[in-house]
Amino acid sequence: MKILKLHEHKTNPGGIVSLQNDLKSFYTQSNNRYFYFRTGKIVNHPVLSNPLVRFIDLAFSYLLYPFYLLYLRPDVIEINSSLVKKSFYRDRVYLKLTKIFSRKSKTILFNHGWNDDFKNQLCGQNNSVLKDFYNAFDKIILLANYFKLELGEIGVDTSKIRIITTGINYKDFENLNVKKKFSNRLLFLSRVEPEKGIYQFLEAIPTLLKFNKDFIFDIAGDGEALESVKNHEISKNFKDHIVFHGYVLGKEKIDLFKNAAIYIFPSYHGEGCPVSVLEAMAAGLPVIYTEVGALKELLKDGENGILIPPQDSKSLIEAVIQLHNGPDLRIKMGNTNKEIAEKEFDLKKIFTELEQIYKL
């Protein structure tokens, strides 16, 4: 079969691109042939980042896509998208073009991100817009049963839905042992944007340093708020304790997980199944988290992580102190996470599940 995948540019940061890039290592083991068509902008491109040029680029993409479909004649078309405003309206056009120019192709939606506010807004305006979009696909891939229940409530045919997690190259983490000896490094690794909880992480720093003057706060990732965070008063006042790593890949990212004591993910908006959380689990780290996206199914408060309310730096502080003062709890959580990651998140398993969905 010819499998055509639609997603953002291969160099863009983010979980969708990261997963799709990692899956490519298994293509040679498959009887299927895989192809790719770019949707969305190229992040940090010197020309395409301009709004006007980006509009022209998107219009050209819509014009080019039908010709590509007629040339390739794919058997399966997988649209990688998110239930967020820009992605939804952009990818709805690609879906309509697919239905016109490639009617015989099986269509699959791989839904990654999820924004409850946007979903509720759409349902409040016209419930059929969202329902018709999802029902137009032959199969739908979601990252948590929670999303399946949500779609079922608005009339989406749930028999089309398959639940998988995103995946990671577990072999990159298998030799990282759960920390028996405590590190003083606390890790935030995500896009540096307000909805990821970066300011709650920042606000916790002064109090945590009063508790332990040796704490080091690693901030990895880029994003719209990065410069604002770097220039924040807290960042300047405690610059000896804060390390900005920028966008990290490969060994540099693995080393951050290796050296960390706790992974902190205080996001409060638009999550699916964050790859960084899976990586932290594979590295044997306890996770301080908010109940967003698939995390309510992956993590259990007190068992393999500590749940905190969104936008609550005080609770974040209390969770760090609890783990710092409880080495047995920390090690137990780390061991539990590592066992789950090895069993559930290995990329080979995910790739096999996807290939089965393509056949259905």
VOGU-3710 file (C-alpha; in Angstrom, 3 decimals, decimal comma):
1> mkilklhehk> 0,000/0,000/0,000  0,956/3,611/-0,505  0,566/5,537/2,753  0,511/9,336/2,483  1,061/11,246/5,723  0,115/14,888/6,070  1,818/16,792/8,874  3,910/19,874/9,599  7,434/20,329/8,296  9,957/17,682/9,334
11> tnpggivslq> 12,189/20,232/11,070  9,418/21,798/13,196  9,504/21,273/16,969  6,617/19,515/18,661  5,253/16,076/19,400  3,564/15,379/16,041  6,701/15,931/13,984  8,909/14,186/16,536  6,733/11,067/16,448  6,509/10,970/12,664
21> ndlksfytqs> 10,262/11,469/12,275  10,936/8,627/14,714  8,509/6,296/12,936  10,517/6,619/9,720  13,189/4,299/11,112  10,717/1,404/10,726  9,664/2,102/7,133  12,282/-0,252/5,691  10,759/-3,117/7,694  7,347/-2,596/6,111
31> nnryfyfrtg> 5,777/-3,787/2,873  4,026/-0,429/2,674  5,506/2,600/0,937  5,377/5,862/2,852  5,064/9,389/1,461  4,766/12,829/3,021  3,031/16,125/2,219  3,706/19,234/4,292  0,905/21,093/6,035  1,443/24,187/8,150
41> kivnhpvlsn> 4,263/26,674/8,301  7,979/26,031/8,618  8,866/27,284/12,101  11,616/29,940/12,252  11,902/30,071/8,463  13,392/33,480/7,498  10,776/34,055/4,787  7,803/31,787/5,477  7,373/33,127/9,014  6,036/36,359/7,525
51> plvrfidlaf> 2,202/36,267/7,839  1,572/37,388/4,243  4,079/34,947/2,801  2,646/32,227/5,024  -0,835/32,910/3,614  0,483/32,604/0,064  2,388/29,453/0,995  -0,761/27,857/2,397  -2,807/28,814/-0,662  -0,141/27,281/-2,913
61> syllypfyll> -0,186/24,126/-0,784  -3,957/23,792/-1,275  -3,470/24,189/-5,047  -0,605/21,704/-5,207  -2,207/19,024/-3,045  -4,831/17,798/-5,600  -2,148/17,367/-8,275  -0,022/15,404/-5,827  -2,981/13,145/-5,012  -3,713/12,494/-8,684
71> ylrpdviein> -0,039/11,718/-9,310  0,541/9,497/-6,262  -2,845/7,754/-5,995  -2,327/6,756/-2,338  -4,244/3,868/-0,775  -4,293/5,478/2,666  -4,131/9,150/3,634  -3,308/9,946/7,255  -3,940/13,533/8,308  -2,048/14,395/11,478
81> sslvkksfyr> -3,924/17,194/13,164  -5,073/18,617/16,495  -8,357/19,893/17,840  -7,062/23,438/18,051  -8,319/26,356/15,984  -5,572/26,796/13,385  -5,004/23,099/12,785  -8,710/22,279/12,594  -9,622/24,879/9,994  -6,451/24,278/7,983
91> drvylkltki> -6,812/20,505/7,884  -10,529/20,594/7,182  -9,594/22,010/3,782  -7,119/19,175/3,146  -9,843/16,685/4,068  -12,319/18,238/1,607  -9,712/18,198/-1,163  -8,956/14,554/-0,355  -12,624/13,597/-0,668  -12,844/15,313/-4,065
101> fsrksktilf> -9,574/14,235/-5,688  -8,812/10,902/-4,022  -12,191/9,310/-3,348  -10,900/5,737/-3,309  -8,288/6,436/-0,649  -8,951/5,376/2,922  -8,785/8,456/5,150  -7,392/8,349/8,683  -7,295/11,173/11,192  -4,469/10,941/13,708
111> nhgwnddfkn> -5,674/13,444/16,305  -2,845/14,615/18,571  -3,597/17,843/20,467  -6,901/18,666/22,152  -8,250/22,038/23,255  -11,428/21,757/25,333  -12,174/25,472/25,035  -12,087/25,325/21,238  -14,173/22,129/21,193  -16,802/23,721/23,429
121> qlcgqnnsvl> -16,789/26,870/21,298  -17,415/24,869/18,124  -20,145/22,804/19,767  -21,805/25,943/21,056  -21,858/27,540/17,611  -22,656/24,573/15,391  -22,262/21,055/16,699  -22,465/19,537/13,210  -19,217/21,211/12,061  -17,141/19,142/14,465
131> kdfynafdki> -19,257/16,001/14,144  -19,162/16,054/10,335  -15,392/16,570/10,296  -14,668/13,491/12,395  -17,349/11,327/10,774  -15,889/12,036/7,324  -12,857/9,870/8,152  -12,790/6,107/7,740  -10,730/5,699/10,905  -9,829/8,012/13,782
141> illanyfkle> -6,772/7,583/15,999  -6,983/9,177/19,440  -4,513/9,258/22,305  -6,881/8,582/25,208  -10,283/7,085/25,959  -11,255/10,450/27,431  -11,223/11,961/23,917  -13,321/9,063/22,595  -16,005/9,730/25,196  -15,993/13,427/24,336
151> lgeigvdtsk> -16,491/12,750/20,624  -19,164/10,149/21,294  -21,180/12,734/23,191  -21,385/14,994/20,125  -22,435/12,213/17,768  -19,176/10,938/16,292  -19,275/7,257/15,290  -17,042/5,736/17,967  -16,758/2,429/16,104  -14,238/4,200/13,856
161> iriittginy> -12,000/5,145/16,764  -8,767/3,415/17,762  -6,833/4,392/20,903  -3,039/4,374/20,909  -0,405/6,389/22,723  2,371/8,243/21,025  5,680/6,407/21,197  9,366/6,863/21,934  12,586/5,088/21,084  12,788/3,259/24,388
171> kdfenlnvkk> 16,286/1,984/23,614  17,507/5,577/24,078  16,390/5,391/27,714  16,738/1,732/28,703  20,200/2,211/30,222  19,106/5,170/32,368  18,688/3,780/35,841  16,139/5,053/38,304  17,934/7,526/40,566  18,998/5,973/43,845
181> kfsnrllfls> 21,036/9,041/44,671  19,136/12,312/44,568  19,994/14,990/42,025  19,170/18,635/42,658  18,143/19,338/39,067  14,481/20,042/38,261  13,530/19,808/34,589  11,009/21,733/32,497  11,167/20,482/28,896  8,407/21,720/26,619
191> rvepekgiyq> 7,517/24,605/24,353  8,178/27,767/26,317  4,704/29,276/26,165  2,324/30,488/28,902  -0,156/27,605/28,503  2,643/25,123/29,163  2,873/26,482/32,710  6,311/28,039/32,318  5,419/31,045/34,472  4,166/28,804/37,303
201> fleaiptllk> 7,472/26,945/37,086  9,315/30,266/37,214  7,258/31,594/40,132  8,136/28,514/42,195  11,882/29,095/41,957  12,445/31,685/44,756  10,557/29,636/47,352  12,196/26,368/46,304  15,633/27,939/46,617  14,792/28,975/50,168
211> fnkdfifdia> 14,017/25,316/50,822  17,172/24,043/49,071  19,826/26,482/47,902  21,395/23,817/45,663  18,455/23,358/43,302  19,189/23,888/39,615  16,288/24,610/37,255  16,760/23,357/33,690  14,475/24,964/31,090  14,622/23,278/27,684
221> gdgealesvk> 12,635/24,243/24,612  11,846/27,261/22,516  8,637/29,153/21,961  6,969/32,530/21,855  7,561/33,247/25,549  11,234/32,266/25,664  12,657/35,781/25,503  10,077/37,024/27,997  11,031/34,253/30,411  14,749/34,932/29,976
231> nheisknfkd> 14,184/38,600/30,750  11,856/37,935/33,672  12,896/39,408/37,011  13,125/35,937/38,573  15,414/34,711/35,781  17,713/37,672/36,301  17,701/37,468/40,091  18,431/33,736/40,165  20,481/33,365/37,011  23,067/31,164/38,775
241> hivfhgyvlg> 20,353/28,559/39,376  18,532/28,640/36,011  19,916/27,105/32,825  18,273/27,770/29,457  19,071/24,993/26,978  16,917/26,018/24,012  15,439/23,372/21,752  17,207/20,072/22,439  17,501/16,816/20,529  19,366/13,537/20,733
251> kekidlfkna> 22,071/13,087/23,350  21,580/16,575/24,797  17,934/15,798/25,564  18,740/12,352/26,935  21,367/13,883/29,219  18,840/16,348/30,623  16,547/13,484/31,603  19,513/11,491/32,890  20,664/14,280/35,202  17,231/15,385/36,442
261> aiyifpsyhg> 15,589/14,403/39,704  12,020/15,375/38,828  10,238/16,204/35,592  7,723/19,055/35,895  4,934/19,402/33,329  2,498/22,099/34,545  0,681/22,556/31,211  -2,948/23,622/31,343  -4,097/23,807/27,741  -4,402/21,855/24,498
271> egcpvsvlea> -2,517/18,630/25,208  -2,847/15,216/23,605  -0,275/12,709/24,805  2,915/14,738/25,415  6,022/12,902/24,185  8,188/14,636/26,786  6,159/13,021/29,582  6,646/9,570/28,016  10,378/10,262/27,798  10,516/11,324/31,442
281> maaglpviyt> 8,730/8,121/32,419  11,168/6,054/30,327  14,039/7,822/32,095  12,628/6,687/35,456  11,576/10,119/36,684  8,593/10,963/38,862  6,357/13,484/37,111  4,634/16,522/38,570  1,706/17,107/36,233  -1,658/18,682/35,606
291> evgalkellk> -4,636/16,648/34,442  -4,546/17,510/30,737  -5,084/15,308/27,702  -4,057/11,681/28,039  -2,155/12,321/31,279  -5,244/11,526/33,335  -4,913/7,969/31,984  -1,115/7,658/31,921  -0,385/9,011/35,392  -1,959/8,236/38,738
301> dgengilipp> -1,593/10,704/41,575  0,608/9,213/44,294  1,569/6,168/42,205  3,806/7,439/39,414  3,407/11,180/39,718  1,930/14,026/41,713  -1,117/15,804/40,339  -1,319/19,556/40,846  -4,052/22,057/39,902  -3,430/24,152/36,765
311> qdskslieav> -1,739/27,538/37,149  -0,858/26,850/40,774  2,784/27,485/41,646  2,133/26,865/45,363  1,031/23,282/44,677  4,023/22,827/42,379  6,315/23,866/45,242  4,629/21,475/47,656  4,959/18,592/45,177  8,686/19,197/44,678
321> iqlhngpdlr> 9,257/19,311/48,444  7,227/16,125/48,934  9,381/14,240/46,412  12,604/15,761/47,725  11,770/14,668/51,273  10,544/11,227/50,202  13,318/9,290/48,439  11,460/5,972/48,719  8,376/7,466/47,069  10,509/9,063/44,367
331> ikmgntnkei> 12,278/5,782/43,546  8,999/3,838/43,596  7,415/6,285/41,143  10,478/6,169/38,915  10,467/2,367/38,788  6,747/2,299/38,018  7,150/4,803/35,180  10,060/2,920/33,657  8,103/-0,352/33,662  5,096/1,312/32,011
341> aekefdlkki> 7,253/3,002/29,364  9,044/-0,208/28,402  5,771/-2,099/28,078  3,534/0,525/26,457  5,471/3,262/24,685  8,133/1,534/22,605  7,962/2,926/19,075  8,091/-0,485/17,409  4,836/-1,412/19,186  3,208/1,833/18,073
351> fteleqiykl> 4,336/1,346/14,470  2,888/-2,185/14,420  -0,440/-0,894/15,759  -0,556/1,826/13,096  0,112/-0,646/10,292  -2,784/-2,771/11,529  -5,073/0,267/11,430  -4,035/0,980/7,819  -5,231/-2,515/6,837  -8,669/-2,245/8,465
//
